[in-house]
Amino acid sequence: MTLIAIFFPALSFLLRGRIFTAIICLILQITLIGWIPAAVWAVISLQNARAERRNDKLIRAMKNN
């Protein structure tokens, strides 16, 4: 998924169900200069989503104990 975020940033957002964000990212990556910020944005967003999922899992585990 990280490689998709680097090479196809808008597709990364689409695969995660963030359609509006994918459209904005696609507009940004249309320009060659905007491709790098779009890729960085997609990778950071992916990492944040993974961290949020991990934190939610830990919170649920703590509540069950």
SERO-4910 file (N, C-alpha, C, O; in steps of 0.05 Angstrom, whole numbers):
BEGIN
 pado doro    nc1    nc2    nc3   cac1   cac2   cac3    cc1    cc2    cc3    oc1    oc2    oc3
  Met    A     16    -24      0      0      0      0     18     25      0     10     46    -11
  Thr    A     41     23     13     58     47     13     69     53    -15     71     77    -22
  Leu    A     75     33    -31     84     38    -58     62     51    -75     68     68    -91
  Ile    A     38     42    -71     15     55    -85     13     84    -76      8    101    -93
  Ala    A     17     90    -51     16    117    -41     38    134    -53     34    158    -58
  Ile    A     61    123    -59     83    138    -71     78    143   -100     81    165   -110
  Phe    A     72    121   -115     70    123   -144     42    132   -154     41    145   -175
  Phe    A     21    126   -139     -6    134   -147    -21    145   -123    -38    132   -111
  Pro    A    -14    169   -114    -25    180    -89    -55    181    -89    -68    174    -68
  Ala    A    -68    189   -110    -97    191   -111   -110    164   -108   -131    161    -95
  Leu    A    -98    144   -121   -109    117   -119   -107    106    -90   -125     91    -81
  Ser    A    -87    114    -76    -84    106    -48   -108    116    -32   -119    101    -15
  Phe    A   -116    141    -36   -139    152    -22   -165    138    -31   -182    133    -14
  Leu    A   -167    133    -57   -191    120    -67   -195     92    -55   -217     84    -47
  Leu    A   -173     77    -53   -174     50    -42   -182     50    -13   -193     30     -3
  Arg    A   -177     72      1   -185     74     29   -212     87     33   -220     92     56
  Gly    A   -226     93     11   -252    104     13   -254    134     17   -276    144     25
  Arg    A   -233    148     13   -233    177     17   -235    191    -11   -215    200    -22
  Ile    A   -259    192    -22   -263    201    -49   -257    230    -53   -243    238    -72
  Phe    A   -267    247    -36   -262    276    -38   -232    283    -36   -222    299    -51
  Thr    A   -219    270    -18   -190    274    -14   -175    264    -39   -155    276    -47
  Ala    A   -184    242    -51   -172    231    -75   -174    251    -98   -155    254   -114
  Ile    A   -197    264   -100   -200    284   -122   -181    307   -118   -168    317   -137
  Ile    A   -179    317    -93   -160    339    -88   -132    331    -93   -116    346   -104
  Cys    A   -125    307    -85    -98    296    -90    -92    293   -120    -70    299   -129
  Leu    A   -112    284   -135   -109    281   -164   -104    308   -177    -87    310   -195
  Ile    A   -118    328   -168   -114    355   -179    -85    364   -173    -72    377   -189
  Leu    A    -76    359   -149    -49    366   -141    -28    351   -157     -8    363   -165
  Gln    A    -32    325   -161    -12    310   -174    -12    313   -205      6    302   -218
  Ile    A    -31    326   -216    -31    331   -245     -6    346   -254      5    340   -275
  Thr    A      2    364   -237     27    379   -243     51    363   -234     49    348   -214
  Leu    A     72    365   -248     96    349   -241    108    358   -214    117    342   -198
  Ile    A    106    384   -209    116    395   -184     99    386   -160    108    381   -138
  Gly    A     73    383   -165     54    375   -144     55    345   -138     43    337   -118
  Trp    A     68    330   -155     69    301   -150     83    294   -124     73    277   -109
  Ile    A    105    306   -118    120    300    -94    103    307    -69    102    290    -51
  Pro    A     92    331    -67     75    336    -43     51    317    -41     43    310    -19
  Ala    A     39    310    -64     17    291    -63     25    264    -53     11    252    -37
  Ala    A     49    255    -62     59    229    -52     65    230    -23     59    211     -8
  Val    A     78    251    -14     84    254     15     58    255     31     57    242     52
  Trp    A     38    270     22     13    271     35      0    244     37    -11    237     58
  Ala    A      0    229     16    -12    202     16      2    183     35    -11    168     49
  Val    A     28    184     35     43    166     53     38    174     82     34    156     99
  Ile    A     39    199     89     34    208    116      5    201    125      1    192    147
  Ser    A    -14    205    107    -41    198    113    -44    168    118    -59    160    136
  Leu    A    -31    152    102    -31    123    106    -20    115    133    -31     98    147
  Gln    A      3    127    140     16    121    166     -2    129    189     -4    115    209
  Asn    A    -15    152    186    -33    162    208    -57    143    211    -66    138    233
  Ala    A    -68    134    189    -90    115    190    -82     89    203    -98     78    219
  Arg    A    -59     79    197    -49     55    210    -45     59    240    -52     41    256
  Ala    A    -34     82    248    -30     88    276    -57     90    291    -60     81    313
  Glu    A    -76    103    278   -103    106    290   -116     79    294   -128     74    315
  Arg    A   -114     61    274   -125     34    277   -111     19    300   -124      5    315
  Arg    A    -85     22    302    -70      9    324    -79     19    351    -82      4    370
  Asn    A    -82     46    353    -91     58    378   -119     49    386   -124     43    409
  Asp    A   -137     48    366   -164     38    372   -164     10    382   -179      3    400
  Lys    A   -147     -7    370   -145    -35    379   -134    -36    408   -144    -52    424
  Leu    A   -115    -20    414   -104    -19    442   -125     -9    462   -127    -20    484
  Ile    A   -140     11    454   -161     21    472   -183      0    477   -192     -3    500
  Arg    A   -191    -14    456   -211    -35    459   -200    -57    477   -215    -68    494
  Ala    A   -175    -64    474   -163    -85    491   -162    -76    520   -166    -92    538
  Met    A   -156    -51    525   -155    -41    553   -183    -40    565   -186    -45    589
  Lys    A   -203    -33    549   -231    -32    560   -241    -60    567   -257    -63    585
  Asn    A   -232    -80    552   -241   -108    557   -229   -120    582   -239   -139    593
  Asn    A   -207   -109    592   -194   -120    616   -204   -108    641   -195   -115    663
***
